[in-house]
Structure formats: structure tokens, C-alpha cells
Amino acid sequence: MENLELIISLASACLGLVVAVAAVIAKYASSAKARKAAEQTMDICNALLPYIEQAESFANYSGAEKKEYVMTKANRYAIENGIAFDETAVSDKVEELIALSKEVNAKDTTKTDEVAAVSGSAEAAAGRDVITIPAKK
């Protein structure tokens, strides 16, 4: 009878240990899967920049057509490299990169207007004719 109690207590302890180990393994496996998906998404996003640069050189195409070109190239990259393609994540990243590009490339017209105003007043003070051109809004 004592042996039976000992066996039952050992079995319950082992069962608890097996459940704890299984939980750790499951958590590690899911985090490894998430890490792999994130790495693959970053891989595709890093490949987007050259495609965006190529699309920007297409002068006679609309923004939507250029984006479609970039998305197609990114999808082909994913297929060639055996990467799962998440269209919404890639589309969001393309939009983010385009917005960043527009922000970086935007001209600051306030500085040029200030320089023109100072230059114009100096010209007028020197007795020269000054032609004023209204700034674009």
C-alpha cells in the first residue's frame, strides 16, 4: 500500500513537471515563430527601397500604378526567397516610406521667401528696379 502511494505521488509530481516543460516549449515555439515572421517582414521591407526608387523614375505613371509596381516586385521577392507575403504590412510600409520621402524632399518655401524679401529690399535700397514674384502656396 505504501508503494502505491509513493508511485501516485511520484506520478503526480512528474505530470506537473511535464505540463510545466510543455508550457515553456509552447511559449518558446510561438515566440520563435513570431520572430521568424518579423525577420521575414523586415527582409521584404529592406528590399522595398530599390523598388520604390525604380518606381519614382517612371514619369508617366500615376502614384497608384507605381505602388502596384512596388507591391508586385515585393511579392516576387517574397516568392523567390520562400517568405510569407503579408500584403497589408508591406502596403503600410510602402505608404510609410513614401510619406517619409515626401517629407524629406519637401521644399521649405518660407526660407526662400525670407531670403527674397531681404534681397529685394537691399536691391531697392541700392536704387535698382525690383521685380517681386508672389510665392506659391
C-alpha positions in Angstrom: 0.0 0.0 0.0 2.9 2.3 0.7 4.4 1.6 -2.7 1.1 2.6 -4.4 1.0 5.9 -2.5 4.6 6.6 -3.4 4.0 5.8 -7.1 0.9 8.0 -7.2 2.8 10.9 -5.6 5.8 10.5 -8.0 3.4 10.3 -11.0 1.6 13.5 -10.0 4.9 15.3 -9.5 6.1 14.1 -12.9 2.9 15.1 -14.5 3.2 18.6 -13.1 6.8 18.8 -14.4 5.8 17.6 -17.8 3.0 20.2 -18.0 5.4 23.0 -17.0 8.0 21.9 -19.6 5.3 21.7 -22.3 4.2 25.2 -21.5 7.7 26.5 -21.7 8.3 24.7 -25.0 5.0 26.0 -26.4 5.9 29.6 -25.4 9.3 29.3 -27.0 7.9 27.8 -30.2 5.4 30.6 -30.6 8.0 33.3 -29.9 10.4 31.7 -32.4 7.6 31.7 -35.0 6.8 35.3 -34.3 10.5 36.2 -34.5 10.8 34.4 -37.8 7.7 36.2 -39.2 9.1 39.6 -38.1 12.5 38.8 -39.7 10.8 37.9 -42.9 8.8 41.1 -42.9 11.9 43.2 -42.3 13.6 41.3 -45.1 10.9 42.3 -47.5 10.8 45.9 -46.2 14.6 46.2 -46.7 14.1 45.1 -50.3 11.4 47.8 -50.9 13.7 50.8 -51.1 15.3 49.9 -54.5 11.8 49.1 -55.9 10.5 52.5 -54.7 13.5 54.3 -56.3 12.8 52.5 -59.6 9.1 53.3 -59.5 9.9 57.0 -58.8 11.8 57.2 -62.1 8.6 56.3 -64.1 7.5 59.8 -65.1 4.3 58.9 -67.0 2.7 56.7 -64.3 0.3 57.6 -61.5 1.1 57.0 -57.9 -1.3 54.0 -57.7 0.5 52.4 -60.7 3.9 53.0 -59.1 2.7 51.5 -55.8 1.3 48.5 -57.7 4.7 48.0 -59.3 6.5 48.1 -55.9 3.9 45.6 -54.4 4.4 43.3 -57.4 8.2 43.4 -57.1 7.9 42.8 -53.3 5.6 39.8 -53.8 8.1 38.3 -56.4 10.9 38.9 -53.9 8.9 37.0 -51.2 8.1 34.1 -53.6 11.7 33.8 -54.8 13.0 33.7 -51.2 10.3 31.5 -49.7 8.9 34.2 -47.5 5.3 34.5 -46.5 3.9 37.7 -48.0 1.7 39.9 -45.8 0.2 42.4 -48.3 -1.3 44.8 -45.7 2.0 45.0 -43.8 4.0 45.6 -46.9 1.5 48.1 -48.2 1.6 50.0 -44.9 5.4 50.1 -45.1 5.4 51.4 -48.7 3.0 54.2 -47.7 5.2 55.0 -44.7 8.3 55.2 -46.9 6.6 57.3 -49.5 5.4 59.7 -46.8 8.9 59.9 -45.4 10.3 60.6 -48.8 7.8 63.4 -49.4 8.6 64.9 -46.1 12.3 64.8 -46.7 12.0 66.1 -50.2 9.5 68.9 -49.4 10.9 72.3 -50.1 10.8 74.9 -47.3 9.3 77.9 -49.1 9.4 80.1 -46.0 13.2 80.4 -46.0 13.3 81.2 -49.7 10.6 83.9 -49.3 12.6 85.4 -46.4 15.8 85.5 -48.5 13.9 87.0 -51.5 12.4 89.7 -49.2 15.8 90.7 -47.8 17.5 90.6 -51.2 14.7 92.7 -52.7 14.9 95.3 -50.0 18.6 95.5 -50.5 18.2 95.9 -54.2 15.6 98.7 -53.7 17.9 100.5 -51.3 20.6 100.4 -53.9 18.3 102.2 -56.4 17.8 99.2 -58.6 14.5 98.0 -60.0 13.0 95.1 -58.1 10.6 92.6 -59.5 8.5 90.8 -57.0 7.1 87.4 -57.8 4.4 86.0 -55.4 5.3 82.8 -53.6 3.5 79.6 -54.4 1.1 78.5 -51.7 
